[in-house]
Amino acid sequence: MGQVLHGSTKTTHAIRAELQRSQASVSSLARKYGINEKTP
């Protein structure tokens, strides 16, 4: 069964998990995924 996401959602469970375990800077991750730095 797939994920049901809100219409304005930009991150999935997989992306959020990657953000949490990444060693990259917040600003570089925000640029990579097209999200606000405050989101991660």
N, C-alpha and C positions, 0 to 999 in steps of 0.2 A: 504494500500500500504506500502511495507517495505522500509527500508532505502537502498540507494545505496551508498556503501562505496568504497573508493579508496583501491586498493590492499594492501597497506602497513598501512592502518588505524588500530590503536589498540584501539581507544576509540569510543564509540557511543554517541549519544545525552544523553542517560540515564546515562552513566558512567560520562560524563562531568558534568552533573547536580549533581550527587552524590559527585564528587570531590569538587564542589563549596560549597555545604552545609555541608560538613563533618567537624568535629572538630578535626580529626586525623592529625598527622603531615604529611608534604609533603613527607618525606622519606618513611613513612609507607604506604602511598597511592601509591607511585610509585612502591614499592615492590609488593603490593597487585595486581596491575593491569599490572605489567611488563612493565612500561613506565619510561622514563627518568624523573628525578625530575624537569627539566625545562619545561616539557610538561604541568603539571597542572597549 
